[in-house]
Amino acid sequence: MKSPRDVVLVEGVRTPFAKAGTKLKKVHPAELGKIALQQLIAQTNLDVNLVDEVIIGNTGSPADAVNISRVVALNAGIPQKTSAYTVHRNCASAMESISNGFEKIKSGTMDVILAGGTESMSQMPTLPPKKFQEIYEKLFSARGPKQALPLLWALFKADIKQIKALLQGNMKDEYFPQISVMLGLTDPFVGINMGMTAEILAKEWGLSRIMQDQYALRSHQLASKAIKEGRLKEEITPVFLAPEYKEVISEDIGPRDSQTIEALGKLKPFFDKATGTITAGNSCPITDGAAMVLLMSREKADALGYKALARIRSYGFAGLEPERMGLGPAYSTPLALKRAGLTLKEIGLVELNEAFAAQVMSCQKALNSDKFAQEKLGLSEKVGEIRDEILNVNGGAIAFGHPVGATGTRLVLTLAKEMKRRNTQFGLATLCIGGGQGGSMIIENEG
């Protein structure tokens, strides 16, 4: 039943997603966010004076744009009077931005919110080793050459040791640079990389290497088909590379139409090199990109003459063991379904973020398991089956990539657009979250 305080998704826009280190590597995340937000404003002919707040997810927190939401908002033409803040929930940051907007609109506090996420994983810095940091700290406070010269000599010797560590590829050496992306993808509680959490799930749920590679191939094939058929153009705005604008990026850089099972099979395990099955091919690549959506109360959208894409029915976040973080959707989805008053059987399309092929398939198995439901969720029976034919029908993050702070919005946007095309009533967007959490959102087609 419709209500004036229903929260509706009016429209959404995203940039192309590009594998880190490729075409978008020099584009600042604030610029990526601005591009998506400006296009969304233009596409909806939105009066920016009506915007109550801007909420944007980001995990990299660039030093020159710590509250990146405010920077994006002002650069996109949002008035100075309009507040903006940044949210961080690791992989679900951009879903968190939508859930924050949902609560503010649902409560009657606000009526018009711009939400989304932006991330440049290419520009996450490489940090100097702690040994260097100690020398720099003393050098900056040195008084005169007498104190500075010994420190400069110490810095020179440290440089020599760093070169040695780099040549040996010894990442554990105290003089090896700290790669912030790798630090961010290592769980601080259990001390293992996200890839190792996927290895745990692959072993526990009996997922072989070939099963994972076949899933990865499916992602590339579906994504390539969606690109060829122009379905993704509905959600993508091009990025004109500055300053000459000689090159325009208008499609995702990641999906491989030529991908084969043979090529995937040649890749070596990346995380557990001895007995592992997780490779660069059956994992999502680190990625750059941004995505934004316009949220309104139903009464405001109706008053302004907007025809919404979807209504946000509910959302849910849940925690679990950090070493099994990939199962997050199996914990958060029952919460979202309960709050929406729905069952999994009623869900017609699912966007489940593909952090790893093993993680997606583990979630499918867990949700369809009575034992898991009883032992882990306290339910009497399984949540239900996510059939392959309704799952990530345009491909997923194994092909497109996963710009951590933007993915949550991309999932909801892609889902809403496909639901409209197929006239599907209910859809689920869900993802696992580093640190041992899951996020899920249920939306309903307004068409």
C-alpha positions as CSV (number, residue, x, y, z in Angstrom):
1,M,0.0,0.0,0.0
2,K,1.4,3.4,-1.0
3,S,2.2,6.1,1.5
4,P,3.2,9.7,1.2
5,R,6.4,8.9,3.2
6,D,7.4,6.0,1.0
7,V,11.0,6.5,-0.1
8,V,11.4,6.3,-3.8
9,L,14.5,6.1,-6.1
10,V,13.8,8.6,-8.8
11,E,16.8,8.1,-11.0
12,G,20.5,7.1,-10.9
13,V,23.7,7.5,-12.8
14,R,27.2,6.1,-12.6
15,T,30.5,6.5,-14.3
16,P,32.1,3.6,-16.2
17,F,33.9,1.3,-13.9
18,A,37.6,0.9,-14.8
19,K,40.2,-1.5,-13.4
20,A,42.6,0.3,-11.2
21,G,45.7,1.5,-13.0
22,T,43.9,1.9,-16.3
23,K,41.9,4.7,-18.0
24,L,40.6,6.4,-14.8
25,K,43.7,6.1,-12.7
26,K,44.4,9.9,-12.8
27,V,40.9,11.0,-12.1
28,H,40.4,12.1,-8.5
29,P,37.6,10.3,-6.7
30,A,36.0,13.7,-6.0
31,E,36.0,14.4,-9.8
32,L,34.4,11.0,-10.5
33,G,31.7,11.7,-7.9
34,K,31.1,15.2,-9.4
35,I,30.7,13.8,-12.9
36,A,28.1,11.3,-11.8
37,L,26.3,13.8,-9.6
38,Q,26.2,16.6,-12.2
39,Q,24.8,14.2,-14.8
40,L,22.1,13.0,-12.4
41,I,21.1,16.6,-11.7
42,A,21.0,17.4,-15.4
43,Q,19.2,14.2,-16.3
44,T,16.4,14.8,-13.8
45,N,16.3,18.6,-14.3
46,L,16.5,18.8,-10.5
47,D,16.3,22.2,-8.8
48,V,19.4,21.9,-6.6
49,N,17.8,24.3,-4.1
50,L,15.4,21.5,-3.1
51,V,18.1,19.1,-2.0
52,D,18.1,18.6,1.7
53,E,21.4,16.7,2.0
54,V,24.1,14.9,0.1
55,I,25.4,11.6,1.5
56,I,28.3,9.8,-0.3
57,G,30.2,6.6,0.5
58,N,33.9,6.5,0.3
59,T,36.6,4.3,1.9
60,G,39.9,5.8,0.7
61,S,39.4,9.2,2.4
62,P,41.8,11.2,0.2
63,A,43.9,13.6,2.3
64,D,42.8,16.6,0.2
65,A,39.1,15.7,0.4
66,V,38.5,14.0,3.7
67,N,34.8,14.8,3.7
68,I,34.6,14.0,0.1
69,S,30.8,14.3,0.0
70,R,31.0,18.0,0.7
71,V,33.7,18.5,-2.0
72,V,31.7,16.6,-4.6
73,A,28.5,18.4,-3.7
74,L,29.9,21.9,-4.0
75,N,31.8,21.1,-7.2
76,A,28.6,19.6,-8.7
77,G,26.7,22.9,-8.0
78,I,24.9,22.0,-4.8
79,P,24.3,25.3,-2.8
80,Q,26.6,26.0,0.1
81,K,23.6,26.0,2.5
82,T,23.1,22.2,1.8
83,S,24.8,19.9,4.2
84,A,26.9,16.9,3.0
85,Y,28.6,14.1,4.8
86,T,30.6,11.0,4.0
87,V,29.9,7.5,5.2
88,H,32.2,4.5,5.5
89,R,31.0,0.9,5.9
90,N,33.8,-0.7,3.8
91,C,32.2,-2.5,0.8
92,A,28.7,-1.3,1.7
93,S,29.5,2.4,2.1
94,A,27.4,3.3,-0.9
95,M,24.5,1.2,0.3
96,E,24.9,2.8,3.7
97,S,24.5,6.2,2.0
98,I,21.1,5.1,0.6
99,S,20.0,3.6,3.9
100,N,20.9,6.8,5.7
101,G,18.8,8.7,3.1
102,F,16.0,6.2,3.5
103,E,15.8,6.8,7.3
104,K,15.8,10.6,7.0
105,I,13.1,10.7,4.4
106,K,11.0,8.0,6.0
107,S,11.0,9.9,9.3
108,G,9.8,13.1,7.7
109,T,13.0,14.9,8.5
110,M,13.9,15.4,4.8
111,D,12.3,15.0,1.4
112,V,15.1,15.2,-1.2
113,I,18.5,13.4,-0.8
114,L,21.3,12.7,-3.2
115,A,23.2,9.6,-2.2
116,G,25.9,7.4,-3.7
117,G,29.5,6.5,-3.6
118,T,32.9,7.3,-5.2
119,E,36.2,5.6,-5.1
120,S,39.6,5.7,-6.9
121,M,41.5,2.6,-5.8
122,S,44.2,3.6,-8.2
123,Q,45.0,6.6,-6.0
124,M,45.1,4.9,-2.7
125,P,48.6,5.8,-1.5
126,T,51.7,3.7,-1.0
127,L,52.9,4.6,2.5
128,P,56.5,4.8,3.6
129,P,57.7,2.1,6.0
130,K,57.5,2.9,9.7
131,K,61.3,3.2,9.8
132,F,61.1,6.1,7.3
133,Q,58.3,7.7,9.2
134,E,60.3,7.8,12.4
135,I,63.2,9.5,10.6
136,Y,60.9,12.0,8.8
137,E,59.3,12.9,12.2
138,K,62.7,13.7,13.7
139,L,63.9,15.5,10.5
140,F,60.9,17.8,10.4
141,S,61.6,18.9,14.0
142,A,65.4,19.1,13.6
143,R,67.0,22.4,14.5
144,G,69.8,23.3,12.2
145,P,72.3,21.2,10.2
146,K,73.9,19.6,13.2
147,Q,70.6,17.7,14.0
148,A,69.5,17.3,10.4
149,L,72.7,15.8,8.8
150,P,72.7,12.6,10.8
151,L,69.0,12.1,10.0
152,L,69.6,12.7,6.3
153,W,72.4,10.0,6.4
154,A,70.0,7.6,8.2
155,L,67.4,8.3,5.5
156,F,70.0,7.5,2.8
157,K,70.9,4.2,4.5
158,A,67.2,3.4,4.8
159,D,66.8,4.0,1.1
160,I,69.4,1.4,0.4
161,K,67.7,-1.1,2.6
162,Q,64.4,-0.4,0.9
163,I,65.9,-1.0,-2.5
164,K,67.2,-4.3,-1.3
165,A,63.7,-5.3,0.1
166,L,62.0,-4.3,-3.2
167,L,64.5,-6.2,-5.3
168,Q,63.9,-9.3,-3.2
169,G,60.1,-8.7,-3.2
170,N,60.1,-9.1,0.6
171,M,56.8,-7.4,1.6
172,K,57.4,-8.5,5.2
173,D,60.7,-6.6,5.5
174,E,60.4,-3.5,7.8
175,Y,61.8,-1.4,5.0
176,F,59.2,-2.4,2.4
177,P,56.7,0.3,1.5
178,Q,53.2,-0.2,2.9
179,I,50.6,-0.6,0.2
180,S,47.4,1.0,1.6
181,V,45.1,-1.1,-0.6
182,M,46.6,-4.3,0.7
183,L,46.4,-3.0,4.3
184,G,42.7,-2.1,3.7
185,L,42.0,-5.5,2.3
186,T,43.5,-7.3,5.4
187,D,41.2,-7.9,8.3
188,P,42.6,-6.3,11.4
189,F,40.8,-8.7,13.7
190,V,41.9,-12.0,12.3
191,G,44.9,-10.7,10.3
192,I,44.1,-12.3,6.9
193,N,43.5,-10.9,3.5
194,M,40.0,-10.9,2.0
195,G,41.1,-13.5,-0.5
196,M,41.9,-15.9,2.3
197,T,38.4,-15.5,3.7
198,A,37.2,-16.7,0.3
199,E,39.6,-19.7,0.5
200,I,37.9,-20.6,3.8
201,L,34.5,-20.5,2.2
202,A,35.6,-22.5,-0.8
203,K,36.9,-25.3,1.4
204,E,33.9,-25.3,3.8
205,W,31.3,-25.3,1.0
206,G,33.1,-27.7,-1.3
207,L,33.6,-25.3,-4.2
208,S,36.2,-26.6,-6.6
209,R,38.5,-24.4,-8.8
210,I,36.6,-25.3,-12.0
211,M,33.3,-24.3,-10.4
212,Q,34.7,-21.0,-9.5
213,D,36.2,-20.4,-12.9
214,Q,33.0,-21.3,-14.6
215,Y,31.2,-18.8,-12.5
216,A,33.8,-16.1,-13.4
217,L,33.4,-16.9,-17.1
218,R,29.6,-16.5,-16.7
219,S,30.1,-13.0,-15.3
220,H,32.3,-11.9,-18.2
221,Q,29.9,-13.4,-20.8
222,L,26.8,-11.8,-19.3
223,A,28.5,-8.4,-18.8
224,S,29.8,-8.5,-22.4
225,K,26.4,-9.3,-23.7
226,A,24.8,-6.5,-21.7
227,I,27.4,-4.0,-23.1
228,K,26.8,-5.2,-26.7
229,E,23.0,-4.9,-26.3
230,G,23.3,-1.4,-24.8
231,R,21.6,-2.2,-21.5
232,L,24.2,-0.6,-19.4
233,K,24.2,2.7,-21.3
234,E,21.0,3.6,-19.4
235,E,23.0,3.9,-16.2
236,I,26.4,5.2,-17.4
237,T,27.5,8.7,-18.1
238,P,30.8,9.1,-20.0
239,V,34.0,10.5,-18.5
240,F,35.9,13.0,-20.6
241,L,39.6,12.7,-19.7
242,A,41.1,16.1,-18.8
243,P,42.7,18.3,-19.8
244,E,42.4,17.9,-23.6
245,Y,39.2,15.8,-23.6
246,K,40.8,13.8,-26.4
247,E,39.6,10.5,-25.0
248,V,36.1,9.6,-23.8
249,I,35.5,6.6,-21.5
250,S,31.9,5.5,-22.0
251,E,32.0,1.8,-21.2
252,D,33.2,-0.3,-18.3
253,I,36.8,-1.4,-18.5
254,G,37.0,-4.9,-17.2
255,P,34.5,-7.2,-18.9
256,R,36.3,-9.5,-21.4
257,D,34.3,-10.8,-24.3
258,S,37.2,-13.0,-25.2
259,Q,37.5,-14.7,-21.8
260,T,37.8,-18.5,-21.9
261,I,37.7,-21.2,-19.3
262,E,41.1,-22.3,-20.5
263,A,42.7,-18.9,-19.9
264,L,41.1,-18.8,-16.4
265,G,42.5,-22.3,-15.7
266,K,46.0,-21.2,-16.3
267,L,46.0,-18.6,-13.5
268,K,47.8,-19.6,-10.3
269,P,46.2,-19.3,-6.9
270,F,46.9,-15.8,-5.6
271,F,46.4,-16.0,-1.8
272,D,47.0,-19.6,-0.8
273,K,49.7,-20.5,-3.4
274,A,50.1,-24.1,-2.2
275,T,46.5,-25.5,-2.0
276,G,44.3,-22.5,-2.9
277,T,41.6,-22.1,-5.6
278,I,41.1,-18.3,-5.5
279,T,42.8,-16.6,-8.4
280,A,42.8,-13.1,-9.9
281,G,40.5,-14.5,-12.5
282,N,37.7,-15.7,-10.2
283,S,38.0,-12.6,-7.9
284,C,36.9,-9.0,-8.6
285,P,39.6,-6.6,-9.6
286,I,40.2,-3.4,-7.6
287,T,38.5,-0.6,-9.5
288,D,37.8,3.1,-9.9
289,G,34.2,4.6,-10.3
290,A,31.3,6.5,-8.9
291,A,27.5,6.0,-8.7
292,M,24.8,8.4,-7.5
293,V,21.0,8.2,-7.0
294,L,18.2,10.7,-6.3
295,L,15.9,9.8,-3.4
296,M,12.6,11.5,-2.6
297,S,9.6,11.0,-0.4
298,R,6.7,9.8,-2.6
299,E,4.7,13.0,-1.8
300,K,7.6,15.2,-2.9
301,A,8.2,13.2,-6.1
302,D,4.5,13.4,-7.0
303,A,4.4,17.1,-6.3
304,L,7.4,17.7,-8.6
305,G,6.0,15.4,-11.3
306,Y,8.7,12.7,-11.1
307,K,8.0,9.1,-12.1
308,A,10.1,7.0,-9.8
309,L,12.1,3.9,-10.8
310,A,11.6,2.0,-7.6
311,R,10.5,2.2,-4.0
312,I,12.9,1.2,-1.3
313,R,11.0,-1.4,0.8
314,S,13.7,-2.2,3.4
315,Y,17.3,-2.8,4.2
316,G,19.3,-4.8,6.7
317,F,22.9,-5.1,7.9
318,A,24.2,-8.0,10.0
319,G,27.5,-9.1,11.4
320,L,29.3,-12.5,11.4
321,E,32.8,-14.0,11.8
322,P,35.3,-11.7,10.0
323,E,37.1,-14.8,8.6
324,R,33.8,-15.7,6.8
325,M,32.9,-12.2,5.8
326,G,31.8,-13.4,2.3
327,L,28.7,-15.0,3.8
328,G,27.4,-11.6,4.9
329,P,24.5,-11.6,2.4
330,A,23.2,-14.8,4.0
331,Y,22.9,-13.0,7.3
332,S,21.6,-9.6,6.2
333,T,19.1,-10.8,3.6
334,P,16.7,-12.5,6.1
335,L,16.6,-9.2,8.0
336,A,15.7,-7.2,4.9
337,L,13.1,-9.7,3.8
338,K,11.4,-9.7,7.2
339,R,11.3,-5.9,7.3
340,A,9.8,-5.9,3.8
341,G,7.2,-8.5,4.7
342,L,8.5,-10.8,1.8
343,T,10.1,-14.2,1.3
344,L,13.0,-15.0,-1.0
345,K,10.5,-16.8,-3.4
346,E,8.9,-13.4,-4.1
347,I,12.2,-11.8,-5.2
348,G,12.4,-11.8,-9.0
349,L,16.0,-10.4,-9.5
350,V,19.1,-10.4,-7.4
351,E,22.3,-8.3,-7.6
352,L,24.8,-10.0,-5.3
353,N,28.2,-8.4,-5.4
354,E,30.9,-10.7,-6.8
355,A,33.8,-10.1,-4.5
356,F,34.8,-13.7,-5.3
357,A,33.1,-16.5,-7.2
358,A,33.4,-18.7,-4.1
359,Q,31.8,-16.1,-2.0
360,V,28.7,-15.7,-4.2
361,M,28.2,-19.5,-4.5
362,S,28.7,-20.0,-0.8
363,C,25.9,-17.4,-0.2
364,Q,23.6,-19.3,-2.6
365,K,24.3,-22.6,-0.7
366,A,23.9,-21.0,2.7
367,L,20.6,-19.4,2.0
368,N,19.3,-22.7,0.6
369,S,20.4,-24.7,3.6
370,D,18.2,-25.7,6.5
371,K,21.2,-26.5,8.6
372,F,22.7,-23.1,8.1
373,A,19.4,-21.4,8.9
374,Q,18.9,-23.3,12.1
375,E,22.5,-23.1,13.4
376,K,23.5,-19.6,12.3
377,L,20.3,-17.7,11.8
378,G,18.0,-19.2,14.5
379,L,15.4,-19.9,11.8
380,S,13.4,-23.1,11.6
381,E,14.0,-23.6,7.8
382,K,16.2,-22.3,5.0
383,V,15.7,-18.7,3.7
384,G,15.4,-20.0,0.1
385,E,17.0,-20.4,-3.3
386,I,18.7,-17.8,-5.4
387,R,18.4,-19.3,-8.8
388,D,21.2,-18.7,-11.3
389,E,18.7,-17.3,-13.9
390,I,17.8,-14.3,-11.6
391,L,21.3,-13.7,-10.2
392,N,23.5,-10.9,-11.7
393,V,21.8,-11.2,-15.1
394,N,24.1,-8.5,-16.5
395,G,27.3,-9.9,-15.0
396,G,28.9,-8.7,-11.8
397,A,32.0,-7.4,-10.1
398,I,34.2,-10.2,-11.4
399,A,33.8,-8.5,-14.7
400,F,32.9,-4.9,-13.9
401,G,35.1,-4.5,-10.8
402,H,34.4,-3.4,-7.3
403,P,35.2,0.3,-6.4
404,V,34.7,-0.4,-2.8
405,G,33.0,2.9,-1.8
406,A,30.7,3.0,-4.9
407,T,29.5,-0.6,-5.4
408,G,26.5,-0.5,-3.0
409,T,24.8,2.2,-5.1
410,R,25.8,0.5,-8.4
411,L,24.0,-2.7,-7.3
412,V,20.8,-0.9,-6.4
413,L,20.9,1.2,-9.6
414,T,21.6,-1.7,-11.9
415,L,18.9,-3.7,-10.2
416,A,16.3,-1.0,-10.5
417,K,17.0,-0.5,-14.2
418,E,16.7,-4.2,-15.0
419,M,13.6,-4.6,-12.9
420,K,12.0,-1.9,-15.0
421,R,13.1,-3.6,-18.3
422,R,11.7,-6.9,-17.2
423,N,8.7,-5.6,-15.3
424,T,9.9,-7.5,-12.2
425,Q,8.1,-6.5,-9.0
426,F,10.7,-7.1,-6.2
427,G,14.5,-7.1,-6.3
428,L,17.3,-7.7,-3.8
429,A,20.7,-5.9,-3.8
430,T,23.2,-7.4,-1.4
431,L,26.9,-7.7,-0.7
432,C,29.4,-8.9,1.8
433,I,31.4,-6.4,3.8
434,G,35.1,-6.7,4.8
435,G,35.3,-7.0,8.6
436,G,32.5,-9.6,8.8
437,Q,29.2,-7.9,7.8
438,G,26.5,-8.2,5.2
439,G,24.2,-5.6,3.7
440,S,20.9,-6.1,1.8
441,M,18.3,-3.8,0.3
442,I,14.9,-4.7,-1.1
443,I,13.3,-2.5,-3.7
444,E,10.0,-2.6,-5.5
445,N,9.4,-1.7,-9.1
446,E,7.3,1.5,-9.4
447,G,6.5,0.8,-13.1
